[in-house]
Amino acid sequence: MKSNDLLATAIYNFQHSAKRLCLSAKLYDNMISPKEKIECCINPILSDGRHKKITTYVVRHNDTLGPAKGGIRMAESVTLDDINGLAMEMTWKTALIGVPFGGGKAGIACDPNGLNADDKEIIIRSFTRGLMRHIGPEIYVPAPDMGTNEKDMGHLKDCLSYSSGASITRGCFVTGKPVILGGIIGRREATGNGVAYTTAAACKKCGIDLTGAKVAVQGFGNVGSVAAGMLAKMGAVVIAVSDITGAVYDSQGLDIDRLYAHAAAAGGVKGFDRGSVLAPAELLELPCDILVPAAAQSQINESNAGRVKAKIIAEGANAPTTPQADEILGSKHCFVIPDILCNAGGVFVSYLEYTQETQREQMTLDEVQRRLIDRMQSKFEHVYQYAQNKKISMRQAAMDIAVQTVADGLVYRGFHP
Ligand code: NAD
């Protein structure tokens, strides 16, 4: 298995779940392969007049429970296999968190770092035009993921409505939009806040006092920065944060608001005037109570898992832990909150955005937050009890609940076209 192989991790986790659940061959075959894999080449003309050839992808892994849902990843190295693996994860995540969506994902193989705002908008619009027949409230509903943000979702919505000669789209074609364009208040923070809520629940089960607990966070984008801020608000001490530019460390705790302001101005955490500089790889191995990987996949793998000292790992990122690392962490009794549970707050609030837009309603921040906390806590408890009863890990329990839910949906739908 390649060290960063998202698809192999997704397939491994599914196959082991299928075995535990004694899934029939019919169900297994139906669930392992994506329903649709699209690769589309776009050639936008950038602001300096250059043509840039970019490969883009949309994968609808499974839509048994509803339209495919999942973010758009923009990264130079992203592949169709990566998007397939991430789409498969979304199938289990939406089933586990209990929203009527299937699993999908999109990719734009282009480095967003260093792109000026005009070029990013041109690329997002070109992607949207190239793939618009695969996007829709009953087909695939995108959202932000690594390398994309709410502004990009605003451009996507505008491109779709402009193309149909209207000021809005008919129904919800994209979530994670700016609030002023029909986005929902609290969506941008939902994934990171959900990470913090499940972490607090895990601390209770592990007998760790969150007040004063030491936390290290890898990745300081949408998920990592919000999770760090919320955990600090809950009383934890965030001792280390890294991003693609570097890592900073302070055993007494970093001021997350100040670090956020610095990163926004400087383009990353590097150069923060408090604490000391840390080698980014060291962050994962720091003595701490809680580690939050909130960046790329496969960061915790067989080469470093043995040296991870955290008692709780809260997977803000998708597939940050390889199956080999999972075994090593399990043997050390490390409590892993699996990605499909830990970072599902984003897709849950995306569902609220979808219903809000469909019904032309508006929800208050209080309502969104209350529903998010309730859902994250109740799903955490469900997975925890299932894991205890079956004597399996949290990841195995989350996967088994999700795979069984999709299997039940398939049986109710029937297998004939
Ligand atoms: P983002 O683009 O906003 O931020 C990514 C962050 O990770 C940046 O700070 C970047 O510098 C950093 N980073 C990238 N590679 C790194 C490395 N090797 N070491 C340290 N830092 C690194 O992306 P995001 O939306 O915060 O997504 C982060 C992760 O969370 C991804 O795995 C994504 O799939 C997952 N996720 C995101 C959402 C969401 O709502 N945005 C929902 C569920 C899961």
Boltz pocket constraint, residues with backbone or C-beta under 6 A from the ligand:
constraints:
  - pocket:
      binder: B
      contacts: [[A, 71], [A, 144], [A, 145], [A, 146], [A, 147], [A, 148], [A, 187], [A, 188], [A, 191], [A, 218], [A, 219], [A, 220], [A, 221], [A, 222], [A, 223], [A, 224], [A, 242], [A, 243], [A, 244], [A, 245], [A, 246], [A, 280], [A, 294], [A, 295], [A, 296], [A, 297], [A, 316], [A, 317], [A, 318], [A, 343], [A, 344], [A, 346], [A, 347]]
      max_distance: 6.0
